[in-house]
Amino acid sequence: MIPLQTLSNPAMAVAVLVIVMTFVIIAAFIWAFGKISEPPETDDHDGGGHGA
Protein backbone atom coordinates (compact mmCIF):
# COMPACT_ATOMS: atom_id res chain seq x y z
CA MET A 1 0.00 0.00 0.00
CA ILE A 2 1.14 3.56 -0.64
CA PRO A 3 2.37 5.32 2.50
CA LEU A 4 0.40 8.47 3.29
CA GLN A 5 3.61 10.51 3.32
CA THR A 6 3.96 9.87 -0.40
CA LEU A 7 0.58 11.52 -1.02
CA SER A 8 1.81 14.71 0.64
CA ASN A 9 3.67 15.36 -2.62
CA PRO A 10 1.11 17.26 -4.79
CA ALA A 11 2.28 15.65 -8.03
CA MET A 12 1.97 12.16 -6.55
CA ALA A 13 -1.48 12.94 -5.18
CA VAL A 14 -2.64 14.12 -8.61
CA ALA A 15 -1.18 11.03 -10.26
CA VAL A 16 -2.99 8.73 -7.84
CA LEU A 17 -6.22 10.68 -8.36
CA VAL A 18 -5.92 10.38 -12.14
CA ILE A 19 -5.34 6.63 -11.92
CA VAL A 20 -8.30 6.12 -9.57
CA MET A 21 -10.61 8.28 -11.70
CA THR A 22 -9.58 6.35 -14.83
CA PHE A 23 -10.70 3.09 -13.24
CA VAL A 24 -13.93 4.72 -12.00
CA ILE A 25 -14.78 6.03 -15.47
CA ILE A 26 -14.03 2.67 -17.10
CA ALA A 27 -16.23 0.90 -14.54
CA ALA A 28 -19.02 3.45 -15.13
CA PHE A 29 -18.94 2.85 -18.88
CA ILE A 30 -19.05 -0.92 -18.39
CA TRP A 31 -21.99 -0.57 -15.98
CA ALA A 32 -23.86 1.82 -18.31
CA PHE A 33 -23.28 -0.43 -21.33
CA GLY A 34 -24.64 -3.35 -19.35
CA LYS A 35 -27.74 -1.35 -18.44
CA ILE A 36 -28.51 -0.29 -22.03
CA SER A 37 -27.94 -3.84 -23.28
CA GLU A 38 -30.74 -5.18 -21.06
CA PRO A 39 -34.23 -5.33 -22.53
CA PRO A 40 -36.48 -2.59 -21.17
CA GLU A 41 -38.68 -3.41 -18.22
CA THR A 42 -42.41 -3.31 -18.81
CA ASP A 43 -45.04 -2.50 -16.22
CA ASP A 44 -47.64 -4.45 -18.18
CA HIS A 45 -48.88 -6.74 -15.41
CA ASP A 46 -52.61 -6.63 -16.22
CA GLY A 47 -52.38 -7.74 -19.85
CA GLY A 48 -52.68 -4.42 -21.68
CA GLY A 49 -55.33 -1.89 -20.83
CA HIS A 50 -54.15 0.87 -23.14
CA GLY A 51 -57.41 1.03 -25.12
CA ALA A 52 -60.87 2.06 -24.08
Summary of the structure (lengths in Angstrom):
residues: 52
radius of gyration: 22.6
end to end distance: 65.5
largest distance: 70.6
contacts: 71
relative contact order: 0.07
helix: 60%
strand: 0%
